[in-house]
Each structure stands twice: as structure tokens, then as C-alpha cells.
């Protein structure tokens, strides 16, 4: 789950909080997918 950083006050603007509640293998897959998505945006 993701939560907007502003849920923790104004200093959280521009940030997100990520709740990592999956087993380690699931987290690795999720972060690998996030990495690829971010790279594709930077290279677009």
C-alpha cells in the first residue's frame, strides 16, 4: 500500500510512504517492477 507523504504533515509533500507487508520474494518482484517503470519514464 502507498500513502501520500502529506498524511504525515506538510513536510511529507512530494513523498509517499510504502507499506511493505509481503514476503521478501514478493517485495523483490514489486521493487523490480517499480524500478523498470521509473526507468522507462526517465528514458521517455
Secondary structure, 3 states (H helix, E strand, C coil): CEEEHHHHCHHHCCCEEECCCCCHHHHHHHHHHHHHHHHHHHCC
